Amino acid sequence: MGNIVAIVGRPNVGKSTLYNRLVGMRDAITDDFSGVTRDRKYGFCEWNGKRFTVVDTGGFVYSSDDVFESAIRNQVKIAIEESAAIIFMVDAQTGVTDLDEEIAKALRRGDKPVFLVVNKVDNYSNMLEANEFWGLGFENTFFVASISGSGTGDLLDAVVEHIENEPELDTDLPKFAIVGRPNVGKSSLTNALLGEERNIVTPIAGTTRDPIHSVYNKFGKEFILIDTAGIRKKSKVEEDLEFYSVMRAIRAVEEADVCLLVLDATQGLEAQDMNILRLAQKRHKGVVILVNKWDLLEKDTNTARDYEKAIKNKLAPFDDVPIVFISAKDKQRIFQAVEAAMEVYENRTRRIKTSELNEVMMAVIEATPPPSVHSRYPKFKYVTQLPTPFPSFAFFVNNPNYVRDSYKQFLENQLRKHFNFKGVPMEVFMRAK
């Protein structure tokens, strides 16, 4: 079930404040460049050794009141289908409303664990009034003040009991997921690769549905293709498409080894693409960027180079990512896309011998030593690769606190320069020795 925890509820009950608190606690990668933080509607949370993705459904509802209510109803239905657990948020100061009752009814009919969170309980008299919420019938009820964070720890303890660390798909084959916004050409790419109309491709956003796993076996390459497409007939709801496609993308990212992020050449890299990319990065998944519909762009001699440079500027600091310009419709360079994905998969599993690692990296550190902190210099002893499913390295140093983030980034860049980790997020740790 991709480990998704959805936060549902009426507008203005404090969903985004709670969301920010949950993903902010361990938000290692800060997305401070323009347009991303504001648009972030889903992020990564780790608690008691369990990892999951939190989705703030409030970020997906726009416009007037009547649309609001139907959008919220749809989201609750989608959340029941797609999430591992649901946080249902209400507001102690307004009391139980009709819409709260309606959401509660839908959630009680569903089969997912629900955690009722009564927000804005910040004093004793609020607490007494808040007791009416027990009437909604959820045994997991929590009283919190999400602005100060009181009560969120107990809530998380309860939520993670329902989160399983994902069982792997039972296969030794590489798993590639095709992800991207609606209408960028994901289905056309799947069809071009598999050579059959697996998905009915129509230009209407959201005609493709359930993730499909297909085995690709051609030209000596074999892998599982996780496609976030496929017609879904289950519910006749006029769904909130953007929300639906995001829930699908998150599940595909969770299952994959390498994510093929498809962009529309005429639109470029948008905030929602960056969200998917950062999520893949935090989950340590390989990434390949495919710029589709390249045939529609007017070209001059430097177009591809300039386009690639513009994308890499947006991706920094994690810009060591293969970018392939394709046309799924004309089957242009799609085999190159497969080769790039295979290479990234190999890079993700690459092990460097400790002797070789030390020979290269200690010479790098000697040539460009770390800057001093309070006139003290960190002294590096040795480096080793850790036994994780993705590349991570521990540098042993007399005082890890003296190593600045900028120097850690320098070490990562040097690892990338000397060994091939293209397309793969890595972790660099400083350990005391």
C-alpha positions in Angstrom: 0.0 0.0 0.0 2.9 2.5 -0.4 3.3 3.9 3.0 1.0 6.9 2.6 -0.6 8.7 5.5 -3.3 11.2 4.3 -4.4 14.1 6.4 -8.1 14.9 5.6 -10.6 17.3 7.0 -12.5 20.6 6.4 -10.6 23.7 5.4 -8.8 25.8 8.1 -8.7 23.1 10.8 -4.9 23.2 10.7 -4.0 20.4 8.3 -1.0 22.2 6.8 0.3 23.2 10.2 0.3 19.5 11.3 1.7 18.5 8.0 4.6 21.0 8.3 5.3 19.7 11.8 5.4 16.0 10.7 7.6 16.5 7.7 9.6 19.3 9.2 10.8 17.2 12.1 13.1 15.2 9.9 13.2 17.2 6.7 16.8 16.8 5.9 16.7 18.3 2.4 15.5 21.8 2.6 13.7 22.9 -0.5 14.1 26.6 -0.1 14.3 27.7 -3.7 11.3 29.5 -5.1 8.1 27.7 -5.8 8.8 24.5 -4.1 8.2 25.0 -0.4 4.8 26.7 -1.1 3.8 23.9 -3.4 4.9 21.0 -1.2 1.8 19.0 -0.5 3.5 15.7 0.4 6.7 14.9 2.2 8.7 12.3 4.1 8.4 11.5 7.8 10.5 9.1 9.8 9.4 8.1 13.4 10.6 5.3 15.6 12.5 3.8 12.6 9.4 3.7 10.4 9.3 5.8 7.2 6.2 7.0 5.5 4.9 9.8 3.2 2.5 12.3 4.5 0.0 13.9 2.1 -1.7 17.2 3.0 -5.0 16.9 1.1 -5.8 20.5 1.9 -3.2 21.5 -0.6 -5.3 20.0 -3.4 -8.6 21.9 -2.8 -9.2 25.3 -4.5 -12.1 27.6 -5.3 -15.6 28.1 -3.9 -17.4 26.5 -1.0 -19.7 24.2 -3.1 -16.7 22.8 -5.0 -14.8 22.6 -1.7 -17.2 20.2 -0.2 -17.5 17.8 -3.2 -13.7 17.9 -3.6 -13.2 17.0 0.0 -15.7 14.1 -0.3 -13.8 12.8 -3.3 -10.5 13.1 -1.6 -11.8 11.1 1.4 -12.8 8.3 -1.0 -9.4 8.3 -2.7 -7.6 8.5 0.6 -9.5 5.4 1.8 -8.4 3.5 -1.3 -4.8 4.6 -1.5 -3.5 5.2 2.1 -2.1 3.0 4.7 -3.7 5.2 7.4 -5.7 8.4 7.6 -5.5 11.3 10.0 -8.9 13.0 10.2 -8.5 16.5 11.6 -11.2 18.6 13.2 -11.3 21.9 15.1 -12.1 22.1 18.8 -13.1 25.8 18.6 -15.8 25.2 15.9 -17.1 22.0 17.4 -18.6 19.1 15.3 -20.0 20.4 11.9 -22.2 18.6 9.4 -19.2 18.2 7.0 -17.2 16.6 9.9 -20.1 14.1 10.4 -20.2 13.3 6.7 -16.4 12.7 6.5 -16.6 10.5 9.7 -19.4 8.4 8.1 -17.3 7.8 5.0 -14.2 6.9 7.0 -16.1 4.5 9.3 -17.3 2.7 6.2 -13.8 2.4 4.8 -11.3 -0.3 6.0 -8.3 1.9 6.9 -7.2 2.8 10.4 -8.4 6.4 11.2 -6.8 8.7 13.8 -9.1 11.5 14.8 -7.1 14.6 15.7 -8.9 17.3 17.5 -6.8 20.5 16.9 -6.6 23.8 18.8 -6.9 22.2 22.2 -4.6 24.5 24.1 -6.3 25.0 27.5 -8.5 23.2 30.0 -11.8 24.6 28.9 -11.1 23.7 25.3 -10.4 20.2 26.5 -13.8 19.9 28.1 -15.6 21.2 25.0 -13.5 18.9 22.8 -15.0 15.8 24.5 -18.0 16.0 22.1 -15.7 14.7 19.4 -15.7 11.2 21.0 -19.3 11.1 19.5 -17.8 10.7 16.0 -17.0 7.2 17.1 -13.2 6.8 16.6 -11.3 5.0 19.3 -8.0 6.5 18.2 -8.8 10.1 19.2 -6.0 12.6 20.0 -6.2 16.2 21.3 -3.4 18.4 20.0 -2.3 21.9 19.4 -0.5 21.5 16.1 0.8 25.1 16.3 2.9 24.2 19.4 3.2 20.5 18.6 1.8 19.3 21.9 0.3 15.9 21.5 1.9 15.1 18.1 4.3 12.6 19.5 1.5 10.3 20.9 -0.3 10.6 17.6 2.8 9.5 15.6 3.5 6.6 18.0 0.0 5.3 17.3 0.2 5.9 13.5 3.5 4.1 12.9 2.1 0.9 14.5 0.0 0.7 11.3 3.0 1.3 9.0 4.9 -1.7 7.7 8.3 -1.1 6.3 7.6 -2.0 2.6 8.1 -5.7 1.7 10.1 -5.7 -1.5 8.5 -6.9 -4.7 9.7 -10.5 -4.8 12.1 -10.3 -7.7 15.8 -9.8 -8.4 15.0 -7.8 -11.5 15.5 -4.0 -11.5 12.3 -2.1 -10.8 11.7 1.1 -12.9 8.8 3.4 -12.3 7.5 5.9 -14.9 6.4 9.0 -13.0 5.4 12.5 -13.9 2.4 14.9 -14.0 -0.7 14.0 -15.9 -0.5 14.3 -19.7 3.3 14.4 -20.1 3.3 11.1 -22.1 3.8 8.4 -19.5 1.5 5.9 -21.2 2.9 6.6 -24.7 6.3 5.8 -23.3 5.1 2.6 -21.7 3.4 1.5 -25.0 6.6 2.4 -27.0 8.7 0.3 -24.6 6.4 -2.7 -24.4 5.4 -2.4 -28.0 1.7 -2.9 -27.3 -1.2 -0.7 -26.5 -1.1 -1.6 -22.8 -2.9 1.6 -22.0 -5.5 3.3 -24.0 -3.7 6.6 -24.7 -6.0 9.6 -25.0 -5.2 13.2 -24.5 -7.7 13.6 -21.6 -5.9 14.1 -18.3 -6.3 11.2 -16.0 -7.5 8.5 -18.5 -4.8 6.2 -17.2 -5.0 4.6 -13.8 -3.8 1.7 -11.7 -0.1 1.0 -11.5 0.7 -1.9 -13.8 3.8 -4.1 -13.4 5.1 -5.5 -16.7 8.2 -7.4 -17.4 10.3 -5.9 -20.2 12.6 -8.3 -21.8 14.2 -7.2 -25.1 17.7 -6.5 -26.5 19.3 -8.3 -23.6 17.7 -6.1 -21.0 15.2 -7.3 -18.5 13.4 -5.3 -15.8 10.0 -4.7 -14.2 8.2 -1.6 -15.4 5.9 0.0 -12.8 3.6 2.2 -14.7 1.3 4.6 -12.9 -1.2 4.2 -15.7 -4.0 1.8 -16.6 -7.7 2.3 -16.8 -9.5 2.4 -13.5 -13.1 1.5 -13.5 -13.5 1.0 -9.8 -15.2 4.2 -8.9 -17.4 6.5 -10.9 -16.4 9.5 -8.8 -15.3 12.6 -10.8 -12.0 12.5 -9.0 -9.7 15.3 -8.0 -7.2 14.2 -10.6 -4.1 16.0 -9.4 -4.6 14.5 -6.0 -5.2 11.1 -7.4 -2.1 11.1 -9.7 0.1 12.3 -6.8 -1.1 9.4 -4.6 -0.3 7.0 -7.5 3.1 8.5 -8.1 4.1 8.2 -4.4 3.2 4.5 -4.4 5.2 3.9 -7.6 8.3 5.8 -6.1 8.0 3.6 -3.0 8.2 0.4 -5.0 10.9 1.4 -7.5 14.6 1.2 -7.6 14.9 3.9 -10.3 12.3 6.5 -11.2 12.0 7.7 -14.8 10.6 11.2 -14.4 8.9 12.2 -17.6 8.7 16.0 -18.4 6.8 17.7 -21.2 9.5 19.6 -23.2 7.0 22.4 -23.9 6.5 22.9 -20.1 9.8 22.2 -18.5 10.5 21.2 -14.9 7.6 22.4 -12.8 7.0 22.5 -9.0 5.1 19.2 -8.9 8.0 17.5 -10.8 10.4 18.8 -8.2 8.2 17.4 -5.4 8.3 13.9 -7.0 12.0 14.3 -7.5 12.8 15.4 -3.9 10.6 12.5 -2.7 12.6 10.0 -4.8 15.8 11.6 -3.5 14.8 11.3 0.1 13.8 7.7 -0.5 17.2 7.1 -2.0 15.8 6.0 -5.4 17.7 6.4 -8.6 16.5 9.1 -11.0 16.5 9.6 -14.8 14.9 12.6 -16.3 13.2 12.1 -19.7 12.2 15.2 -21.6 9.4 14.0 -23.8 7.7 15.7 -26.8 11.2 16.9 -27.8 10.0 16.7 -31.5 7.6 19.6 -30.8 10.3 22.1 -29.9 11.9 24.6 -32.3 15.6 23.8 -32.3 18.8 25.7 -32.8 22.2 24.2 -32.3 22.4 24.7 -28.5 18.8 23.9 -27.6 19.4 20.6 -25.8 22.5 21.8 -24.1 20.8 25.0 -22.8 17.7 23.0 -21.8 19.8 20.5 -19.8 21.7 23.3 -18.1 18.4 25.0 -17.0 17.1 21.7 -15.6 20.4 21.1 -13.7 20.3 24.6 -12.2 16.9 23.8 -10.7 18.0 20.4 -9.5 21.1 21.6 -7.6 22.8 20.4 -5.4 21.6 16.9 -6.6 22.2 17.6 -10.3 24.3 14.5 -11.2 21.3 13.1 -13.1 21.1 11.7 -16.6 18.7 13.7 -18.9 17.5 12.1 -22.1 15.5 13.9 -24.8 12.9 11.6 -26.2 9.8 11.4 -28.3 7.6 8.5 -27.1 5.3 9.0 -30.0 8.1 8.6 -32.6 10.0 6.1 -30.4 12.9 8.4 -30.5 15.8 7.7 -28.1 13.6 5.5 -25.9 16.2 2.8 -25.9 18.7 5.3 -24.7 16.3 6.0 -21.8 16.4 2.3 -20.9 20.2 2.2 -21.0 20.3 5.3 -18.7 18.0 3.6 -16.3 20.1 0.4 -16.3 23.2 2.4 -15.7 21.6 4.3 -12.7 20.4 0.9 -11.3 24.0 -0.4 -11.5 25.3 2.8 -9.9 22.9 2.5 -7.0 24.3 -1.0 -6.2 27.9 -0.1 -6.8 30.4 -1.1 -4.0 33.8 0.6 -3.8 36.7 -1.4 -2.2 37.8 0.3 1.0 41.4 0.4 -0.1 40.5 2.2 -3.3 38.1 4.6 -1.6 40.8 5.6 0.9 43.5 6.0 -1.7 41.3 8.4 -3.7 39.5 10.3 -1.0 42.4 10.8 1.4 44.4 12.3 -1.5 41.4 14.6 -2.2 41.2 15.7 1.5 44.9 16.3 1.6 44.8 18.4 -1.5 41.8 20.4 -0.3 41.7 20.2 3.5 38.5 21.2 5.4 38.3 24.8 6.6 39.0 25.3 10.3 36.2 25.9 12.8 37.2 28.1 15.8 40.8 27.7 14.7 40.6 23.9 14.9 41.0 21.6 11.9 39.0 18.3 11.6 41.5 15.5 11.0 40.2 12.7 8.8 41.4 9.1 9.5 39.7 6.9 6.9 36.5 6.4 4.9 34.4 3.3 4.3 31.2 2.5 2.4 28.3 1.4 4.5 26.2 -1.8 3.8 23.0 0.0 2.8 20.9 -0.7 -0.3 22.0 2.7 -1.7 25.4 4.4 -1.7 26.3 5.8 1.7 29.8 6.6 3.1 31.2 7.1 6.6 34.2 9.4 7.0 35.9 8.9 10.3 37.2 12.1 11.8 38.5 13.3 15.2 35.6 15.8 15.6 32.6 15.4 13.3 31.1 18.7 14.6 33.9 20.6 13.0 33.0 19.4 9.5 30.8 22.0 7.8 27.9 21.1 5.5 29.7 22.8 2.6 32.6 20.4 3.0 30.3 17.4 3.2 28.8 18.6 -0.1 32.4 18.9 -1.5 33.2 15.3 -0.4 30.0 14.0 -2.1 30.9 15.9 -5.3 34.3 14.3 -5.2 32.9 10.8 -4.7 30.7 11.5 -7.7 33.6 12.8 -9.7 35.9 9.8 -9.1 33.3 7.0 -9.0 30.2 6.7 -11.1 27.1 7.4 -9.0 25.2 9.3 -11.7 21.5 9.5 -11.0 21.8 8.2 -7.4 21.2 10.1 -4.2 23.9 9.3 -1.6 24.5 9.9 2.1 27.8 11.1 3.5 28.2 10.7 7.3 30.9 12.0 9.7 31.7 9.5 12.5 33.9 10.2 15.5 37.1 8.2 15.6 
